Amino acid sequence: MKDNFENIFKEKRSEFDFVEPNIGHFERFEARLKETNKQEPKRRNWRWLSIAASVVLILGVWLGNARSHKGLELADVSPKMEETQDFFTATIKQEIKSINKIKSPENEKIIDDAFEQMKKLEENYKKLTIELKESNEDKRVIYAMISNFQKRIEILQNLMQQIDEIENSKPAPMASSFKLQKALA
């Protein structure tokens, strides 16, 4: 096949050579070659590309590892458990919000103590989420998680009772007792 093309070109060479290049064509061609040789060839900097790929790879491994240490929440088990978790978390948030509204220097110590107990229960809950994932949704772990929520609510309710007792045990302000005495007189 190669021979056929060569023979065809040899026989018809005169038909192909009918146009001459413009005057100075070869000089312009050489000048362009020299210009391209002077310019450094644009090459990609593979070092930066490899560093970027390494960073992406490390970030992916880190995120994957962090995600694997995350446990299952009650909401991940079933829709009913999601409702249960939503109820408990909403109740706890509401109780904390109301406690923070009535926080004062007189009750600050017991509030801080209760919040410290809450923090320990939250850490325990995080451990339970990991245990739930590892145990393949064992019911005993689910019950422990629900019990954890109940304990947190109990702590907050007891705290509210203690705050009420502190508020009720305070003596009445002097100004109001003078007003009461004047009203009676």
C-alpha positions in Angstrom: 0.0 0.0 0.0 2.9 2.3 0.9 4.4 1.6 -2.5 1.2 2.5 -4.3 1.1 5.9 -2.7 4.7 6.5 -3.5 4.2 5.5 -7.1 1.2 7.7 -7.4 3.0 10.7 -6.0 6.0 10.1 -8.3 3.9 9.9 -11.4 1.8 12.9 -10.6 4.4 15.1 -9.0 4.3 17.6 -11.7 0.5 18.1 -11.1 1.1 18.8 -7.4 3.9 21.3 -7.9 1.9 24.1 -9.5 2.1 26.8 -6.8 5.3 28.4 -5.7 5.7 29.8 -2.1 5.8 33.6 -1.8 9.2 35.3 -1.8 10.8 35.3 1.6 8.7 32.3 2.8 11.7 30.3 4.0 13.2 33.3 5.9 9.9 34.0 7.7 9.6 30.3 8.5 13.1 30.3 10.0 12.5 33.5 12.0 9.4 31.9 13.5 11.3 28.8 14.4 14.0 30.9 16.1 11.3 32.8 18.1 9.7 29.6 19.4 13.2 28.3 20.4 13.9 31.5 22.4 10.7 31.3 24.4 10.8 28.7 27.1 8.3 26.1 26.4 5.2 26.3 28.5 5.1 23.3 30.6 2.8 22.4 33.4 4.2 22.5 36.8 3.6 18.9 37.9 4.9 19.6 41.3 2.0 21.9 42.2 -0.4 19.5 40.7 0.9 16.6 42.7 0.8 18.7 45.9 -2.8 19.7 45.2 -3.7 16.0 44.6 -2.0 15.0 47.9 -4.0 17.7 49.8 -7.3 16.5 48.3 -6.4 12.9 49.1 -5.5 13.7 52.7 -8.6 15.8 53.1 -10.8 13.0 51.8 -9.2 10.5 54.1 -9.6 12.8 57.1 -13.3 13.5 56.3 -14.0 9.8 55.7 -12.3 8.9 59.0 -14.2 11.6 60.9 -17.5 10.5 59.4 -16.8 6.9 60.4 -16.5 7.9 64.1 -19.9 9.5 63.9 -22.6 7.3 65.4 -26.3 6.8 64.7 -28.8 9.1 66.2 -32.3 7.9 67.3 -33.6 9.8 64.2 -31.7 7.4 62.0 -33.4 4.3 63.4 -37.0 5.0 62.4 -39.5 7.8 61.9 -41.0 7.2 65.4 -37.6 7.5 67.0 -37.0 10.7 65.0 -40.2 12.1 66.6 -39.0 11.0 70.0 -35.6 12.6 69.5 -37.2 15.8 68.2 -39.5 16.0 71.2 -36.7 15.5 73.7 -34.3 18.0 72.0 -37.1 20.6 71.7 -38.1 20.2 75.4 -34.5 20.4 76.5 -33.8 23.5 74.5 -36.9 25.2 75.8 -36.0 24.4 79.4 -32.5 25.7 78.9 -33.8 28.9 77.3 -36.2 29.5 80.2 -33.4 28.8 82.8 -31.0 31.2 81.1 -33.7 33.9 81.3 -33.9 33.6 85.1 -30.2 33.2 85.8 -29.0 35.5 88.5 -26.0 35.7 90.8 -27.9 33.9 93.6 -28.7 30.8 91.4 -25.7 30.9 89.1 -23.8 28.2 91.0 -26.6 25.6 90.9 -27.3 26.4 87.3 -23.6 25.9 86.4 -23.6 22.6 88.3 -26.7 21.4 86.5 -25.2 22.4 83.1 -22.0 20.5 84.0 -24.1 17.4 84.6 -25.9 18.0 81.3 -22.6 18.2 79.5 -21.6 14.8 81.0 -24.8 13.3 79.8 -24.4 14.7 76.3 -20.9 13.2 76.1 -22.4 9.9 77.2 -25.0 10.2 74.6 -22.4 10.7 71.9 -20.8 7.4 73.0 -24.2 5.8 72.8 -24.6 6.9 69.2 -21.4 5.2 68.3 -22.4 2.1 70.2 -25.7 2.1 68.4 -24.0 2.1 65.1 -21.6 -0.7 66.1 -24.3 -2.8 67.7 -26.5 -2.7 64.6 -29.4 -0.8 66.3 -29.6 -2.9 69.5 -32.8 -2.0 71.4 -30.9 -1.9 74.7 -28.8 1.0 73.4 -31.9 2.7 72.1 -33.5 2.5 75.5 -30.2 3.8 77.1 -30.4 6.8 74.7 -34.0 7.5 75.6 -33.1 7.2 79.3 -30.3 9.7 78.7 -32.7 12.2 77.3 -35.1 11.6 80.3 -32.3 12.2 82.8 -31.4 15.5 81.1 -35.0 16.6 81.4 -35.1 15.5 85.0 -32.0 17.5 85.8 -33.5 20.6 84.2 -36.9 20.1 86.1 -35.1 19.7 89.4 -33.0 22.8 88.6 -36.2 24.8 88.0 -37.7 23.6 91.3 -34.5 24.6 93.2 -34.5 28.0 91.5 -38.2 28.4 92.5 -37.4 27.5 96.1 -34.5 30.0 96.2 -36.8 32.7 94.8 -39.6 31.9 97.3 -37.2 31.9 100.3 -36.0 35.4 99.6 -37.3 38.0 102.0 -39.6 40.6 100.5 -37.8 43.8 99.4 -37.9 46.6 102.0 -39.5 49.2 99.7 -42.6 47.0 99.1 -43.0 46.2 102.8 -43.0 50.0 103.5 -45.7 50.4 100.8 -47.7 47.7 102.4 -47.5 49.3 105.9 -48.5 52.7 104.5 -51.5 51.1 102.7 -52.6 49.4 106.0 -52.2 52.6 108.1 
